[in-house]
């Protein structure tokens, strides 16, 4: 399961929505970036596709960062 703060980038959401009718498998790379923007660690997943997405829980009374999660299946 991948989790990140909400950004303007919508490629993951578009991939998830496209795969609701049929799974489009892709080889993907995930990188953990340090505070300096350099890669700390990386992972590769073969034939991956998204199976579940959860958007942010918006609460006006909370000061938590809005985040989204994406669960992927892979080979």
Number of C-alpha atoms within 10 A of each C-alpha: 11 10 12 11 10 14 9 5 8 10 9 13 15 10 16 21 14 13 15 12 8 9 16 14 16 14 12 13 11 12 12 11 12 10 7 7 8 10 12 11 10 10 9 12 15 13 14 18 23 23 14 13 17 11 12 12 12 11 9 7 6 9 7 10 12 15 15 17 17 18 14 15 14 14 9
